[in-house]
């Protein structure tokens, strides 16, 4: 998989064609997630995919931003053990699932929800794990549209600090440490309301991630955003260094 290309071509699709996804692709996605790197591998997760016509009706009114559910032919649901960092881990895994889907030509969109138990009840899920992510999957109506958010991204010098908060790193400093490319792709990570809430501090041999705490998002959304940013940064580091 060409992760750089997949990240650059990323977009969130909210209108899908009434075209089903072949089951072989679901199996490929599940196998990929099962065998791919996790942020916190000690946390047990499950990925379930619902692709019946009833899935949308079951999720309508209990999922979707402000009650507006996205109608798609299929939905991937991530369930997770509740342990420290489990939301961040689910963001990491969920965005991996999205990248793999994109590699297969399948479009996607994160779907918001409020109550794990209600989702499990509506979808007939019997599990002690918590629902931590819902992702709509299908084929977008407008395949030629571009994600305008890419042109509005904060620059690397704005989101990366050197040694302490507020001391903005320079491009040359990041290039000397072979980190400029990783941060360039990390800044492309999608985030709730496109807030771009992440900042990075290079502290000696460590990179510390900080996520803005504000009234526009909740702890769940901030955790998902952090997990996605860590995935993008990690993918580029793992494949280029």
C-alpha positions as a printed NumPy array, in Angstrom:
array([[  0.   ,   0.   ,   0.   ],
       [  1.21 ,   3.467,  -0.883],
       [  0.285,   5.235,   2.355],
       [  1.483,   8.627,   1.173],
       [ -0.754,   8.504,  -1.879],
       [ -3.707,   7.221,   0.149],
       [ -3.333,  10.025,   2.709],
       [ -3.023,  12.725,   0.05 ],
       [ -6.112,  11.422,  -1.758],
       [ -8.196,  11.281,   1.398],
       [-11.717,  12.632,   1.555],
       [-14.812,  12.008,   3.614],
       [-17.859,  10.908,   1.579],
       [-21.382,  11.542,   2.843],
       [-23.425,  10.506,  -0.195],
       [-23.115,   6.948,  -1.438],
       [-24.392,   5.057,  -4.439],
       [-26.809,   2.181,  -3.904],
       [-24.109,  -0.286,  -4.854],
       [-23.075,  -3.138,  -2.599],
       [-19.476,  -3.955,  -1.732],
       [-18.316,  -7.461,  -2.592],
       [-17.834,  -9.692,   0.446],
       [-14.261, -10.52 ,  -0.579],
       [-13.311,  -6.914,   0.146],
       [-14.768,  -7.135,   3.643],
       [-12.653, -10.216,   4.299],
       [ -9.567,  -8.426,   2.985],
       [-10.224,  -5.431,   5.22 ],
       [-10.723,  -7.6  ,   8.301],
       [ -7.587,  -9.639,   7.6  ],
       [ -5.584,  -6.452,   7.13 ],
       [ -6.752,  -4.989,  10.441],
       [ -6.18 ,  -8.258,  12.287],
       [ -2.589,  -8.469,  11.06 ],
       [ -1.629,  -4.792,  11.089],
       [  0.102,  -2.759,  13.773],
       [ -2.051,  -1.355,  16.573],
       [ -1.326,   1.671,  18.717],
       [ -1.901,  -0.411,  21.86 ],
       [ -1.759,  -4.097,  20.89 ],
       [ -2.645,  -5.209,  24.42 ],
       [ -6.192,  -3.881,  23.931],
       [ -8.507,  -6.472,  22.387],
       [-10.706,  -5.181,  19.555],
       [-13.238,  -6.604,  17.114],
       [-14.304,  -5.353,  13.693],
       [-17.816,  -6.198,  12.52 ],
       [-19.26 ,  -5.196,   9.157],
       [-22.989,  -4.764,   8.553],
       [-24.091,  -4.733,   4.925],
       [-27.827,  -5.367,   4.91 ],
       [-30.454,  -2.838,   3.875],
       [-31.717,  -2.854,   7.447],
       [-28.403,  -1.553,   8.808],
       [-29.189,   2.048,   7.903],
       [-32.676,   1.851,   9.396],
       [-31.268,   0.319,  12.572],
       [-28.752,   3.133,  12.984],
       [-31.032,   5.972,  11.935],
       [-31.903,   8.309,  14.823],
       [-29.258,   6.772,  17.126],
       [-26.137,   7.642,  15.098],
       [-25.044,  10.462,  12.822],
       [-24.024,  14.065,  13.439],
       [-26.858,  15.885,  15.217],
       [-29.132,  12.963,  14.383],
       [-28.461,  13.101,  10.637],
       [-27.452,   9.556,   9.782],
       [-25.334,   8.914,   6.69 ],
       [-26.995,   6.379,   4.392],
       [-24.465,   3.873,   3.094],
       [-24.603,   0.275,   1.842],
       [-22.299,  -0.929,   4.637],
       [-20.985,   0.036,   8.05 ],
       [-17.874,  -1.097,   9.883],
       [-18.224,  -1.166,  13.657],
       [-15.211,  -1.324,  15.97 ],
       [-15.661,  -2.772,  19.446],
       [-12.958,  -2.483,  22.081],
       [-11.998,  -3.462,  25.58 ],
       [-12.206,  -0.486,  27.888],
       [ -8.631,   0.185,  28.963],
       [ -6.399,   3.226,  29.185],
       [ -5.938,   4.674,  25.694],
       [ -8.688,   2.562,  24.103],
       [-10.307,   5.494,  22.287],
       [ -6.992,   6.618,  20.801],
       [ -6.326,   3.011,  19.788],
       [ -9.73 ,   2.834,  18.083],
       [ -9.018,   6.039,  16.158],
       [ -5.728,   4.527,  15.014],
       [ -7.373,   1.25 ,  13.957],
       [-10.414,   2.922,  12.42 ],
       [ -8.332,   5.172,  10.195],
       [ -6.218,   2.165,   9.159],
       [ -9.471,   0.534,   8.077],
       [-10.332,   3.65 ,   6.08 ],
       [ -6.941,   3.692,   4.342],
       [ -7.269,   0.015,   3.432],
       [-10.777,   0.619,   2.111],
       [ -9.51 ,   3.535,   0.044],
       [ -6.793,   1.286,  -1.368],
       [ -9.594,  -1.04 ,  -2.543],
       [-11.509,   1.833,  -4.148],
       [-14.058,   2.035,  -1.324],
       [-15.094,   5.42 ,   0.084],
       [-15.866,   6.061,   3.736],
       [-16.941,   8.448,   6.452],
       [-16.7  ,   8.428,  10.249],
       [-20.171,   8.312,  11.825],
       [-20.779,   9.889,  15.224],
       [-22.878,   8.266,  17.96 ],
       [-23.558,   8.748,  21.649],
       [-24.452,   5.451,  23.281],
       [-22.582,   2.185,  22.768],
       [-25.31 ,   0.077,  24.38 ],
       [-27.987,   1.508,  22.102],
       [-25.864,   0.783,  19.017],
       [-25.253,  -2.801,  20.148],
       [-28.952,  -3.287,  20.788],
       [-29.98 ,  -1.871,  17.409],
       [-27.439,  -3.994,  15.515],
       [-27.966,  -7.151,  17.567],
       [-24.385,  -7.197,  18.851],
       [-23.716,  -9.418,  21.86 ],
       [-20.381,  -8.364,  23.336],
       [-18.838,  -7.138,  26.57 ],
       [-16.761,  -4.707,  24.525],
       [-17.747,  -1.106,  23.889],
       [-18.611,   0.311,  20.485],
       [-15.849,   2.82 ,  19.804],
       [-16.276,   3.603,  16.117],
       [-18.762,   3.428,  13.268],
       [-17.52 ,   3.957,   9.725],
       [-19.809,   4.2  ,   6.685],
       [-18.471,   2.33 ,   3.648],
       [-19.507,   2.415,   0.001],
       [-18.935,   4.089,  -3.336],
       [-19.257,   7.858,  -3.408],
       [-21.713,   9.609,  -5.692],
       [-19.173,  12.224,  -6.808],
       [-15.841,  10.462,  -7.312],
       [-14.172,  13.53 ,  -8.837],
       [-14.709,  15.877,  -5.908],
       [-11.631,  16.978,  -3.985],
       [-11.26 ,  17.542,  -0.289],
       [-10.82 ,  21.311,  -0.015],
       [ -9.533,  20.959,   3.533],
       [ -6.105,  19.923,   2.229],
       [ -5.405,  23.48 ,   1.067],
       [ -6.416,  24.84 ,   4.47 ],
       [ -4.009,  22.782,   6.564],
       [ -1.757,  24.463,   9.09 ],
       [  1.9  ,  24.476,   8.137],
       [  4.38 ,  22.126,   9.769],
       [  6.163,  25.068,  11.433],
       [  2.88 ,  25.956,  13.155],
       [  2.112,  22.549,  14.648],
       [  5.598,  21.405,  15.717],
       [  7.543,  22.835,  18.649],
       [ 11.171,  22.238,  19.519],
       [ 12.019,  21.391,  23.15 ],
       [  9.229,  23.463,  24.692],
       [  5.735,  24.721,  24.024],
       [  5.641,  27.778,  21.768],
       [  9.151,  27.368,  20.352],
       [  8.234,  26.65 ,  16.741],
       [ 10.489,  24.234,  14.893],
       [ 12.018,  25.267,  11.577],
       [ 11.861,  23.177,   8.429],
       [ 15.645,  22.813,   8.407],
       [ 15.634,  21.5  ,  12.001],
       [ 13.014,  18.91 ,  11.108],
       [ 14.817,  17.894,   7.944],
       [ 18.03 ,  17.385,   9.913],
       [ 16.149,  14.926,  12.129],
       [ 14.434,  13.259,   9.137],
       [ 11.042,  14.181,  10.61 ],
       [  9.77 ,  16.855,   8.245],
       [  7.986,  14.389,   5.958],
       [  6.321,  12.556,   8.855],
       [  4.941,  15.81 ,  10.269],
       [  3.89 ,  16.938,   6.79 ],
       [  1.622,  13.898,   6.506],
       [  0.506,  13.987,  10.146],
       [ -0.945,  17.452,   9.539],
       [ -3.189,  15.892,   6.867],
       [ -5.014,  13.816,   9.488],
       [ -8.774,  14.445,   9.533],
       [-10.172,  15.863,  12.768],
       [-13.54 ,  16.696,  14.3  ],
       [-14.933,  19.889,  12.727],
       [-11.574,  20.126,  10.892],
       [-10.135,  21.827,  13.988],
       [ -6.602,  20.501,  13.42 ],
       [ -6.259,  20.288,  17.207],
       [ -2.916,  18.512,  17.413],
       [  0.474,  19.965,  18.265],
       [  3.764,  18.095,  18.527],
       [  6.742,  18.776,  20.789],
       [ 10.132,  17.285,  19.981],
       [ 11.591,  16.563,  23.402],
       [ 15.047,  15.057,  22.999],
       [ 14.543,  11.657,  21.394],
       [ 10.759,  11.71 ,  21.893],
       [  7.842,  13.247,  20.032],
       [  5.013,  14.306,  22.349],
       [  1.495,  14.785,  20.987],
       [ -0.814,  17.391,  22.543],
       [ -4.492,  17.768,  21.583],
       [ -6.459,  20.96 ,  22.162],
       [ -9.13 ,  20.774,  24.868],
       [-12.065,  23.05 ,  24.031],
       [-15.85 ,  23.302,  24.27 ],
       [-16.435,  22.24 ,  20.656],
       [-15.527,  18.577,  21.149],
       [-15.691,  15.891,  23.817],
       [-13.081,  13.486,  25.18 ],
       [-14.134,  10.772,  22.728],
       [-13.663,  13.002,  19.684],
       [-10.331,  14.283,  20.948],
       [ -9.171,  10.703,  21.523],
       [-10.153,   9.617,  18.004],
       [ -8.402,  12.673,  16.528],
       [ -5.227,  11.876,  18.473],
       [ -5.243,   8.259,  17.307],
       [ -5.552,   9.269,  13.65 ],
       [ -2.715,  11.797,  13.893],
       [ -0.463,   9.192,  15.522],
       [ -1.288,   6.719,  12.759],
       [ -0.332,   9.136,   9.981],
       [  2.901,  10.133,  11.706],
       [  3.795,   6.516,  12.476],
       [  3.035,   5.215,   8.991],
       [  5.467,   7.662,   7.394],
       [  8.166,   7.035,   9.993],
       [  7.798,   3.251,   9.62 ],
       [  7.933,   3.306,   5.817],
       [ 10.635,   5.928,   5.239],
       [ 13.163,   5.564,   8.063]])
